[in-house]
Amino acid sequence: MVLIKLEKNLLCQDNTGSVHRCRDNIINSLEVKIGVLLHVDNELDKVAGHVTVYHWHNKPHEVWVFLYDKDGEHEGEITDKKTGKKLIKIQKSNRIKKFIGTKPTKQELEDSIF
């Protein structure tokens, strides 16, 4: 799995609809730039990565772009509650496909968001 962490100064309202629109706009912009699906619209879609967006108040949004390096495996980062260590959790899924292409740079991804 490839993880690219971005920061972007964005404004979105503190209500569910606006936060969801903000997230959707970010994901759509990244999908256009990378040329792969990063979210599912139906039960047949297969994704080559996923995006996590943190909508912080008074500081830049954090956008984590995950690109998968294996078919059928979703890797996610979790925090061990006892030790506080970051761990990788692997889940099997037939909706995951390997990212094939040139890995985008952090700057290319940041520039693609609005």
PABAGU-679742 format. One line per field, with one value per residue: x, y, z of N, C-alpha, C in turn. Coordinates in steps of 0.001 Angstrom, whole numbers, plus 500000, padded with zeros to 6 digits. Atoms other than C-alpha are relative to their C-alpha. Layout:
<sites>
n_east: X:...
n_north: Y:...
n_up: Z:...
ca_east: X:...
ca_north: Y:...
ca_up: Z:...
c_east: X:...
c_north: Y:...
c_up: Z:...
</sites>
This chain:
<sites>
n_east: 500847:499328:500752:499530:500721:500063:500684:500582:500859:501346:501063:501288:500826:500000:501217:499770:500123:498862:498799:500081:499735:498578:499314:500299:499276:498583:499838:500209:498823:498881:500272:499704:498545:499336:500586:500525:501110:499601:501205:500944:501356:500909:499383:499102:498787:498755:499199:498548:499539:501056:499617:500515:499895:500205:500469:499606:500357:498882:498745:500285:500541:499055:500542:499138:500307:499451:500027:499772:498937:500359:501401:500755:499652:500173:499149:500362:499193:500760:499171:500181:500521:499164:498634:499976:499235:500724:499949:500656:501036:500251:501279:500175:501180:499978:500263:498723:499086:498679:499780:499034:499767:498926:500390:500000:499246:500797:500334:501021:501281:500438:500426:501242:501127:500501
n_north: 498829:498713:498960:498643:499090:498647:498964:499005:499013:500026:499660:500677:499696:501005:500806:501249:499865:499272:500830:501072:499389:499683:501278:500482:499161:500367:501322:499871:499336:500955:501051:499448:499854:501306:500825:501261:499884:499988:500248:500863:499501:501143:501238:500569:499190:500402:498810:500179:499239:499279:498686:499586:498544:499446:498618:499318:498587:499079:500478:500644:501355:501077:500938:501167:500749:501349:500721:501408:500650:501409:500306:500721:499695:498629:499727:498779:499701:499908:499735:500947:499239:500197:499486:498768:500222:500115:501350:500188:501027:500488:500660:500552:499485:500175:498684:499282:500347:499386:498758:500153:498686:499212:499433:498538:499349:499283:498689:500202:500251:498762:499067:500459:499711:498642
n_up: 500000:500041:499299:500243:499108:500532:499234:500900:499335:500571:499077:500147:498837:498945:499975:500713:501447:500554:499827:500994:501311:500018:500207:501347:500957:499914:500613:501448:500565:499983:500989:501327:500115:499990:501045:499463:499069:498597:499201:500713:500214:500060:499495:500998:500108:499342:499753:499957:498852:499292:499494:498705:499869:498666:500128:498764:499830:499803:500577:501295:500084:500306:500973:500126:501222:499957:501277:499671:500769:500179:500265:498988:498610:499526:498856:499300:498823:498759:498825:498910:498863:498811:500159:500780:501232:501264:500558:501283:499969:501357:500205:501344:500690:501452:500593:499992:501093:499900:500735:501086:500584:499410:498712:500034:498927:499013:500561:501037:499343:499341:501046:500622:499104:500196
ca_east: 500000:501154:500066:500401:499461:498363:497358:495061:493515:489818:486654:483605:480731:480414:477354:477061:475902:478699:481383:480155:480130:483645:484849:483109:484638:488114:487688:486301:489227:491738:490029:490301:493993:494973:492598:491320:488266:488779:485190:482370:479032:477581:478244:480182:482768:486360:488676:492447:492653:490715:490783:490398:489687:490079:488109:489985:488852:491376:494027:494411:492394:494402:493833:495271:495385:495887:496800:496651:499653:497857:494646:492060:493637:492492:495142:494193:496009:494677:495969:496480:494411:496825:500165:499194:501260:500108:499308:498343:495089:494573:491107:490386:487983:487081:486387:490056:492336:495996:496872:498603:500155:502616:502473:501423:503555:502289:502399:500399:497686:497595:497330:494410:492246:490325
ca_north: 500000:503495:506314:509945:512502:515935:519187:521705:524927:524412:525702:523559:524121:522250:520292:516834:517807:520286:517967:515168:517480:518627:515018:514062:517036:516095:512444:513381:515741:513048:510405:512675:513360:509741:508178:505427:504834:505681:505120:502742:503733:500243:496647:495926:498721:497840:500431:500882:502970:505019:508487:509636:513324:515042:518303:520269:523640:526472:524401:522730:519667:516447:514192:510691:508966:505197:503334:499539:497460:494085:492674:491628:493197:496354:497717:500268:501972:501478:502478:499827:501056:499622:500713:503642:502094:502402:499008:497864:495921:493759:492767:490536:491920:491073:494789:495782:495962:496815:500400:500252:503421:506102:507067:510716:513112:514811:518165:516833:515592:518799:520844:518695:519574:522729
ca_up: 500000:499204:501521:500493:503174:501975:503626:501983:503285:502605:504168:504723:507093:510359:509321:507856:504366:503780:505157:502889:499849:500722:500949:497703:495861:497098:496072:492643:492008:492991:490833:487794:488490:489189:486670:488984:491152:494844:496017:495122:493650:493347:494332:491119:491386:492202:493686:493410:496575:499069:500618:504212:504858:508223:508329:511016:512368:512164:510394:506984:506039:506082:503094:503144:499751:499869:496661:496785:495729:495746:494320:496900:500006:501781:504097:506696:509528:513045:516473:519139:522108:524685:523221:520982:518163:514551:513037:509564:509390:506294:505110:502124:499529:495945:495386:495661:492646:492412:491441:488080:486837:487703:491347:491546:493554:496669:494866:491884:494232:496268:493056:491838:494857:493940
c_east: 500893:499096:500657:499141:500120:499391:499497:499119:498666:499006:498788:499240:500028:498641:500196:499948:501203:501296:500006:500254:501478:500807:499789:500736:501489:500237:499834:501196:501188:499796:500319:501514:500692:499485:499518:498874:500506:498805:499053:498644:498985:500758:500955:501325:501171:500877:501480:500601:498822:500574:499355:500231:499697:499686:500285:499494:501281:501368:499670:499354:501174:499299:501010:499531:500728:499863:500416:501068:499759:498528:499400:500336:499832:500873:499578:500870:499085:500982:499660:499600:500885:501356:500074:500770:499072:500225:499310:499024:499685:498659:499939:498721:500143:499721:501257:500823:501288:500056:501096:500150:501168:499505:500058:500836:499033:499544:498924:498620:499470:499473:498666:498766:499689:501121
c_north: 501235:501003:501340:500920:501424:500934:501040:500941:500063:500416:499151:500236:498830:499307:498833:500148:500674:499197:498872:500532:500328:498739:499493:500812:499667:498673:500082:500651:499047:498895:500479:500074:498646:499104:498640:500294:499881:499858:499142:500671:498873:498747:499339:500751:499365:501234:499651:500800:500595:501286:500203:501499:500384:501484:500726:501442:500790:499437:499234:498625:499039:499036:498870:499210:498656:499378:498562:499386:498503:499893:499324:500296:501484:500151:501329:500173:500116:500277:498978:500789:499879:500686:501341:499874:499923:498595:499979:498834:499617:499270:499511:500552:499784:501317:500866:499553:500799:501289:499755:501369:500674:500617:501527:500565:500683:501346:499884:499797:501255:500997:499607:500294:501480:500950
c_up: 500000:500715:499715:500861:499468:501030:499022:500821:499274:501071:499689:501293:500982:500083:499036:498486:499380:500099:498967:498594:499847:499704:498575:498936:499978:499285:498486:499322:499920:498969:498591:499801:499851:498882:500465:500988:501435:500937:499172:499896:499985:500408:499010:499872:500739:500103:500070:501157:500739:500585:501364:500116:501446:499836:501318:499998:500254:499619:498723:500147:499783:499061:499858:498790:500083:498610:500281:499101:499805:499639:501228:501446:500292:501238:500618:501222:501201:501135:501077:501243:501244:499873:499282:498695:498797:499447:498645:500130:498558:499977:498558:499386:498506:499273:499935:498807:500173:499184:498971:499356:500674:501293:499918:501146:500957:499419:498908:500618:500687:498974:499371:500847:499912:499651
</sites>
